[in-house]
Amino acid sequence: MPGYLIGVDIGTQGTKAALFDEALGVRATAFEPSSLISPEPGTVWQEPDVIYGSCANVIRSIMEESGVRPQDVLAIGLDGQMAGIMGVDENGEATTYYDSWLDMRCGKYMDQMRQKAGRRIIEISGGPVTYIHGPKILWWKNEHPEAYKKTAFFVLPHAYVVGKMTGLRGAEIYFDYTHLHFSTFGDNANKSWSEEMLDLFGVDRAKMARVVSPFMIVGKTTKEFASISGLIEGIPVSAGCGDTAAGTFGSGMFETGRVLDCAGTASVLCSVVDAYVPDTAHETMTMMRSPIDGFWLPLAYINGGGMCVRWFRDTLTGIPCAQYDELEREAEQVPVGSEGALFIPHFSGRVLPNNPNLKGSFLGLDFKHTRGYLYRAVMESIAYEYRYFLSVLRELYPEERFECLSVIGGGAKSALFNQIKADVLGVEVNTFQTGETALIGSAVIAGYGAGVLDDYRAPILRVMQKTRVFLAECQNTQQYRVFADAYLLALEHLTGFYAEELRLQKDEMKIR
């Protein structure tokens, strides 16, 4: 009798689900857009029960589309957004909304944590303090003490949904170890909580859920969830992991030295290593744990990097907006470096290394720069940032070569974007047959955890076949060095400009 696996990805833009057979053939997919609540710039949240409902809805959709019998579903795995956090009570019910990774209101506490602990946080948790769990928890504690008091545990959105699906209560509620680098309170090397950091910032240890492996089967679907999702009661559900962790796992990142570009809403560059080397010197690379215990996935990302490409198309190309193919054709005719036009993609500040005062900018424009030039400049800026990330990665792990970059996500569809990355980085770039690697990863994690699959490597490597390879052109790589260095210089000068602008604004407010 055939068996099936379900993967669910709770992303920023929406919730996706896929139904796989045991050979990872896709039987059905579904998507539901997210309901992001953003009443003002820097404020972004989601309602937890809406997230939960979206998961039930997409699962029901794939079951109806496929015609597969619910009793033939053998395991379910979820992944979700990583840098945001929310609270639950002892019964697993939400005590806060989901405080999105895009929300910047915790900035004051981010600064306090840096001043008080600085690089010690990086040494222990594996990553610098940005708009992530620690500052957000302190924001809830100090700005909304009643919600903090009601909170029994701080959890990730996918863990909240799994808890609702399986009826987790009290000590059963969990925090999977792929998120420890974003916690600022985690002891990443030891898969535990840091008493030192919790004591230093006065956070109640009891509010930190048990740390578990993504492969752990934490429960089974309840009768209530079965009724709203089209499933049956009793299907095993794994703890799951972060979306980037699931995406890297699902793309076959099983060997050290490989590099992956998750070209989605955020532009994420990561690799696979087998040693924990926190980046205290540059405060750029963050040490994310792989779902595979003993491997780390050092990463850095541009907050909303992929959103910049869409913003350009939707905002600056007319009504109706231009098609991506049309913009690519225009940008292909533009010389390397866009003849001096530079774009700064940090609309919400630079995350890694953290520089919250930076803004998005176009620089070096003159009358020859048409929209094709500007569109290419947007893509080149992502590659310039990646070049810096890769230089830090090579410094941390000098024994690794990091010569091949695999691309997943929406950005992988752009041949021009892939070639620009190959040329700027001076590496081989390749794409796969499928871009839904997070869904594959989550489904396989669940299948392996439930004992449905006796191996996680073979099925993933079988389906993740290269579709196209982009080789760096030496002459372009040489030319790009000048423009990539100019990009970093522009960031340095703009940092001073925006700092002075902020100071003047504060002085003006005092006068008023």
C-alpha positions in Angstrom: 0.0 0.0 0.0 1.5 3.4 -1.0 2.4 5.9 1.7 2.7 9.7 1.6 4.5 12.5 3.4 3.4 16.1 3.9 5.7 19.1 4.1 4.4 22.5 5.3 6.4 25.7 5.0 5.3 28.8 7.0 6.9 31.6 5.0 6.8 35.3 5.2 4.8 35.7 2.1 2.5 32.7 2.7 2.0 29.1 3.8 2.8 26.3 1.4 2.2 22.6 1.6 3.1 19.6 -0.6 2.1 16.0 -0.6 5.0 13.6 -1.5 5.0 9.9 -2.2 7.8 7.9 -0.7 10.1 8.5 -3.7 9.5 12.3 -3.1 7.3 12.6 -6.2 5.0 15.6 -5.8 1.3 14.6 -5.8 -0.2 18.0 -4.9 0.7 21.5 -3.7 -1.2 24.4 -2.2 -0.4 28.0 -1.1 -2.2 30.6 1.0 -0.9 34.2 1.2 0.1 35.5 4.6 -1.8 38.2 6.5 1.0 40.6 7.5 -0.2 43.3 9.8 1.9 46.5 9.5 0.2 49.6 10.7 3.4 51.7 10.4 7.0 51.3 9.2 9.0 49.0 11.4 6.0 47.3 12.8 5.0 43.8 11.5 3.2 41.0 13.1 0.9 38.0 12.3 -2.0 36.5 14.3 -1.0 33.0 15.5 -4.4 31.5 14.9 -4.4 32.8 11.3 -1.1 31.0 10.8 -2.5 27.8 12.3 -5.6 28.1 10.1 -3.5 28.6 7.0 -1.7 25.3 7.7 -4.9 23.4 8.1 -6.2 25.1 4.9 -3.3 24.1 2.7 -3.2 20.6 4.0 -6.9 20.2 3.2 -6.3 21.6 -0.3 -3.6 19.1 -1.1 -5.7 16.2 0.2 -8.7 17.2 -1.9 -6.6 17.8 -5.0 -4.7 14.6 -4.8 -7.5 12.3 -3.8 -5.1 10.4 -1.5 -6.8 8.6 1.4 -6.0 10.4 4.7 -5.0 7.0 6.3 -2.2 6.8 3.8 -0.4 9.9 5.1 2.4 8.5 7.2 4.1 11.6 8.7 3.9 15.5 8.6 6.8 17.9 8.9 6.7 21.7 9.3 9.2 24.5 9.0 8.8 28.3 9.5 10.2 31.8 9.7 13.2 31.8 12.0 14.1 35.2 13.5 10.7 36.1 15.0 9.2 34.8 18.2 5.8 34.4 20.0 4.6 33.3 23.4 2.3 30.5 24.5 0.7 29.5 27.8 0.8 26.1 29.6 -1.9 24.9 27.3 -0.1 25.9 24.1 -2.4 28.8 23.4 -1.0 32.1 22.2 -0.3 34.8 24.7 1.3 37.2 22.1 1.0 37.6 18.4 3.8 36.4 16.2 6.5 39.1 16.4 7.8 39.0 12.9 11.5 39.0 12.0 10.6 42.2 10.0 9.5 44.0 13.1 12.1 46.5 14.4 10.5 47.8 17.6 12.9 45.9 19.7 15.8 48.1 18.5 16.4 49.6 22.0 16.9 46.2 23.6 19.1 45.1 20.7 21.4 48.0 21.5 21.3 47.2 25.3 22.2 43.6 24.7 25.2 44.6 22.5 26.4 47.1 25.0 26.1 44.7 27.9 27.3 41.4 26.4 28.6 42.2 22.9 30.8 39.5 21.5 30.1 37.2 24.4 26.7 36.6 22.9 28.3 35.6 19.6 30.7 33.2 21.3 27.8 31.4 23.1 24.8 31.6 20.7 26.8 31.7 17.5 25.4 34.9 16.1 25.3 38.7 16.7 22.3 40.5 18.2 19.9 41.9 15.6 16.1 42.0 15.5 15.9 38.4 16.8 14.5 36.5 19.7 16.5 38.0 22.6 15.7 41.7 22.0 12.1 40.7 21.1 11.7 38.8 24.4 13.1 41.8 26.3 10.7 44.1 24.5 7.7 41.9 25.6 9.0 41.8 29.1 9.5 45.6 29.4 6.9 47.0 27.1 4.1 44.4 27.6 4.7 42.9 31.1 1.2 41.4 31.3 1.7 39.4 28.2 5.2 38.4 29.4 3.7 37.2 32.7 1.1 35.1 31.0 3.7 33.5 28.7 4.8 30.1 29.9 7.1 29.5 26.9 8.6 31.5 24.0 8.3 29.4 20.8 8.7 29.6 17.0 5.6 29.8 14.7 6.0 26.3 13.3 6.3 24.9 16.9 3.1 26.7 17.9 1.3 25.2 14.9 2.7 21.7 15.7 1.6 22.1 19.3 -2.0 22.9 18.2 -2.0 20.1 15.7 -0.9 17.5 18.3 -2.3 19.0 21.5 1.1 19.6 23.2 0.9 20.9 26.8 3.3 22.2 29.4 6.7 20.5 29.4 5.9 18.9 26.0 6.2 22.4 24.3 9.6 22.7 22.5 12.2 24.7 20.7 14.2 22.9 18.0 18.0 23.4 17.9 18.2 24.9 14.4 17.0 28.2 16.0 19.6 28.5 18.8 21.7 31.0 16.9 18.8 33.4 16.7 17.9 33.0 20.4 20.8 35.0 21.9 20.1 33.0 25.1 21.1 29.7 23.6 24.3 27.7 24.2 24.6 26.6 20.6 27.6 24.3 20.9 25.8 22.3 23.6 22.2 22.4 22.3 20.9 24.0 25.5 20.1 27.3 27.2 22.8 29.6 28.5 22.3 30.3 32.2 24.9 33.0 31.9 22.9 35.0 29.2 19.5 34.4 30.9 20.8 35.6 34.2 22.6 38.6 32.7 19.4 39.9 31.1 17.0 38.8 33.8 14.9 36.4 31.6 13.1 33.6 33.4 14.7 30.2 32.6 11.3 28.5 33.0 10.0 30.4 29.9 12.6 28.7 27.7 11.1 25.5 26.2 13.0 22.2 26.0 15.5 22.0 23.1 14.9 19.1 20.7 16.0 17.6 17.4 14.0 18.5 14.3 13.7 14.7 13.6 11.9 14.0 16.9 8.3 12.9 16.6 6.7 15.2 19.2 3.1 14.1 18.8 0.3 12.9 16.6 -2.6 14.7 15.0 -5.6 15.3 17.2 -9.2 14.6 16.3 -9.8 18.3 16.2 -7.0 19.0 13.7 -8.1 16.1 11.6 -11.5 17.5 11.3 -10.3 20.9 9.9 -7.5 19.6 7.7 -9.0 16.6 6.0 -6.7 14.1 7.7 -7.2 11.4 10.4 -6.3 11.4 14.0 -2.9 9.8 15.0 -0.5 10.8 12.2 3.0 11.4 13.5 4.3 15.0 13.4 8.0 15.9 13.7 9.4 18.9 15.7 10.5 20.4 12.4 12.9 23.3 12.0 13.5 26.8 10.5 12.7 27.4 6.9 16.3 28.1 5.9 17.5 25.0 7.8 14.8 22.9 6.0 15.7 24.5 2.7 19.4 23.7 3.0 18.7 20.1 4.2 16.2 19.6 1.3 18.7 20.8 -1.2 21.2 18.0 -0.3 23.7 20.1 1.8 25.3 17.1 3.3 29.0 17.7 2.5 31.2 20.4 4.0 32.4 23.2 1.8 29.2 23.5 -0.2 27.5 26.9 -0.5 23.8 27.7 -0.9 22.0 30.8 -2.0 18.4 30.9 -0.7 17.1 33.5 -3.1 13.8 34.3 -1.5 12.2 37.2 0.4 15.5 37.4 2.3 18.7 36.8 0.4 20.5 34.2 2.4 24.0 32.8 1.8 25.1 29.8 3.8 27.5 26.8 3.8 28.1 23.5 5.5 30.9 23.0 8.0 31.6 20.5 10.8 33.2 22.9 13.3 31.6 25.6 15.4 33.6 28.8 14.7 31.6 31.8 15.9 32.4 35.0 13.9 33.4 37.4 16.7 35.7 39.4 14.5 33.3 40.5 11.7 30.0 39.8 13.5 28.6 38.8 10.1 28.3 35.0 9.8 25.7 33.4 12.1 26.2 29.8 13.1 23.0 28.0 12.4 22.8 24.3 13.3 21.9 21.9 10.5 19.1 19.5 11.2 21.9 16.9 11.0 23.5 17.0 14.5 27.2 17.8 14.2 26.9 20.0 11.1 26.6 23.8 11.2 25.3 26.1 8.4 27.1 29.5 8.8 25.0 32.1 7.1 24.4 35.8 6.6 21.5 37.4 4.9 20.1 40.7 3.5 16.8 41.5 5.2 14.3 41.7 2.3 17.0 41.3 -0.4 14.6 39.5 -2.8 11.9 42.0 -2.0 14.1 44.8 -3.5 13.8 43.1 -6.9 10.1 42.9 -6.7 9.9 46.5 -5.3 11.8 47.8 -8.3 9.4 46.0 -10.7 6.2 47.0 -8.9 7.2 50.6 -8.1 9.4 51.9 -10.8 8.3 50.3 -14.1 4.9 51.9 -14.7 1.3 50.8 -14.5 0.8 47.9 -15.2 4.3 47.0 -14.1 6.8 45.4 -16.5 7.3 41.6 -16.6 10.5 40.2 -15.2 11.5 38.7 -18.6 11.2 42.2 -20.2 13.4 43.7 -17.5 16.0 40.9 -17.8 16.3 41.5 -21.5 17.0 45.1 -21.0 19.5 44.4 -18.1 21.3 41.8 -20.2 22.4 44.6 -22.6 24.0 46.6 -19.8 27.8 46.4 -19.2 29.2 44.8 -16.1 28.9 47.2 -13.2 26.0 49.1 -14.7 28.4 51.8 -15.7 28.8 53.0 -12.2 25.2 52.9 -11.0 25.1 51.4 -7.5 22.1 50.2 -5.5 22.0 49.8 -1.7 19.5 47.0 -0.8 19.2 47.8 2.9 15.7 49.3 3.1 15.4 48.1 6.7 19.0 48.6 7.7 21.8 46.2 7.2 21.4 43.1 9.3 24.8 41.4 9.1 27.0 43.0 10.0 24.4 45.0 11.8 23.9 48.7 10.8 20.3 49.7 11.5 20.7 53.3 10.2 21.4 52.3 6.6 18.7 52.9 4.0 18.1 51.9 0.4 19.7 54.1 -2.2 20.7 54.5 -5.8 24.1 56.1 -6.3 26.2 57.3 -9.3 23.3 58.0 -11.6 23.4 60.1 -14.8 21.2 60.5 -17.9 22.5 57.3 -19.6 21.1 55.1 -16.8 17.8 53.7 -18.0 15.6 51.2 -16.1 17.7 48.3 -17.5 20.8 49.7 -15.9 19.0 50.2 -12.6 17.4 46.8 -12.6 20.8 45.2 -13.2 22.3 47.4 -10.4 19.7 46.0 -8.0 20.8 42.4 -8.8 24.5 43.3 -8.7 24.1 44.7 -5.2 22.9 41.4 -3.8 25.9 39.7 -5.4 28.3 42.4 -3.9 26.9 41.7 -0.5 27.4 37.9 -1.1 31.0 38.5 -2.1 31.6 40.1 1.3 29.8 37.3 3.1 31.9 34.7 1.2 35.2 36.5 2.1 34.3 36.3 5.8 33.4 32.6 5.4 36.7 31.8 3.8 38.5 33.6 6.6 36.7 31.6 9.3 37.3 28.3 7.4 40.6 28.7 5.4 40.8 24.9 4.8 37.6 25.0 2.7 37.5 26.2 -0.9 33.8 27.1 -1.2 33.8 27.0 -5.0 30.3 25.9 -5.9 27.1 27.8 -5.2 23.7 26.2 -5.5 20.6 28.5 -5.8 17.1 27.8 -4.6 14.1 29.9 -4.2 12.4 32.4 -6.6 15.6 34.1 -7.6 16.9 30.8 -9.0 14.6 31.3 -12.0 16.6 34.3 -13.3 19.4 33.2 -15.6 20.9 36.8 -15.5 20.8 36.9 -11.7 22.6 33.6 -11.6 25.3 34.6 -14.0 25.9 37.9 -12.2 26.4 35.9 -9.0 28.8 33.5 -10.7 30.8 36.5 -12.2 30.9 38.6 -9.0 31.8 35.7 -6.7 34.1 33.9 -9.2 32.4 30.5 -8.5 30.2 28.0 -10.3 26.5 28.5 -9.8 23.9 25.8 -10.4 20.2 25.4 -10.1 17.9 22.4 -9.4 14.8 20.8 -11.0 12.7 21.9 -8.0 12.8 25.0 -5.9 10.6 23.8 -3.1 13.5 22.4 -1.0 12.1 23.5 2.3 9.0 21.4 1.7 11.1 18.5 0.6 13.4 18.9 3.7 10.4 19.1 6.1 8.7 16.1 4.6 11.9 14.0 4.7 12.7 15.0 8.3 9.3 13.8 9.3 9.6 10.6 7.3 13.0 9.8 8.7 11.9 10.7 12.3 8.8 8.5 12.0 10.8 5.6 10.6 9.0 5.7 7.2 12.3 6.4 5.5 15.4 4.5 6.5 17.7 7.1 4.9 17.4 10.8 4.4 20.3 11.4 2.0 19.4 9.1 -1.0 15.8 10.3 -1.7 16.9 14.0 -1.5 19.9 13.5 -3.7 17.9 11.5 -6.2 15.4 14.4 -6.8 17.8 17.3 -6.5 19.4 17.1 -9.9 21.2 20.1 -11.5 19.3 21.7 -14.3 21.7 24.4 -15.3 25.3 25.5 -14.6 26.6 29.0 -14.8 30.4 29.4 -15.0 32.2 32.6 -14.0 33.7 34.6 -16.8 37.2 35.6 -15.7 37.2 39.0 -17.4 33.8 39.9 -15.7 35.1 38.7 -12.3 38.1 41.0 -12.7 36.0 43.9 -13.6 33.5 43.3 -10.8 36.2 43.6 -8.2 36.3 47.3 -8.7 32.6 47.8 -8.4 32.2 45.4 -5.5 34.9 47.4 -3.6 33.1 50.6 -4.5 29.9 49.1 -3.1 31.6 48.5 0.3 33.0 52.0 0.2 29.6 53.4 -0.4 28.2 51.5 2.6 30.9 53.0 4.7 30.3 56.6 3.6 26.5 56.2 3.8 26.8 55.0 7.3 28.2 58.3 8.3 25.7 60.2 6.3 22.7 58.5 7.8 24.1 58.7 11.3 24.5 62.5 10.9 21.0 62.8 9.4 19.6 60.9 12.4 21.5 63.2 14.8 20.1 66.3 13.0 16.5 64.9 13.2 16.9 64.3 17.0 18.3 67.9 17.5 15.3 69.3 15.5 12.9 67.3 17.7 14.5 68.7 20.8 14.1 72.3 19.5 10.4 71.6 18.8 
